[in-house]
Amino acid sequence: AVGKQADVSVLEIKEGNWMVYDILGDGKKSDKAVIPIMAIKKGEVYEAGWGPRPWGWEPDSA
C-alpha cells in the first residue's frame, strides 16, 4: 500500500550449469541459480554474508 513500510529481498539470478535439490534430495539441473544479496526488514538491512558453503551461496555445479 502507498506510504506503508515494505520488506524487500535483493536477489541475483546467476547463469550457469547448476544442480539443485528439493527437500527430498531429488536433484534437477538448472541453468539459473538464485543468490541472496541482502534483505531489508522493518528498515533494517541484513547482508546475506558469505553463505553456507566454502564457495558461498551458489548451488552445486552440474
N, C-alpha and C positions, 0 to 999 in steps of 0.2 A: 504494500500500500504506500502511497505517496507520503513522504515525511516520516515513515517508520524505519526503525533500525533493521538492518539485514545481516544475516550471517553469510559469508562468502567463502567458497573454496577456490583456490587457484591451482589449476592442473596443467601439466604439459602432456601433449599427445606426441609420443616418440615413435617414429617409423623404425622398423627393423624386423628381424625374424625371431619371434618370442614363443616360448611355451608357457601357457598359463594353466592354472589348475582350479577346479571348483572345490567345494567343501568336502566332497567325497574322494578327492585325489585324482579325479579323471582329468587328463591333460588335453589341451587343444592348442594347435598352432595359431598364431595371430601375427598380423603384420603391423600392429599398433600396440603400444603399451601406454597406460595412463600413469603418470608420475606425479605425486603430490608435491607442490611447491610451498604453499602456505594456506592457512585458514585465518579468517577474521571472524571472531565471535564476540558479540557484545562490545565491539570496538577494540578488542584485544587481538593483537597479531601473534599468531603461532607459526613459526617456521617449521617446515617438515623435518629438518635435520638430515643427517646422513642416510638413515634408513636401516632396516633390519639385517642387511646382508653386507658382506665386505665391499661389494661394488655399488651399494646404495639401494635405491628403491626399484630398480629395473628388475623385471622377471627373468627367469632362466632364458638363455639363448636356445633357439630351436636347432 
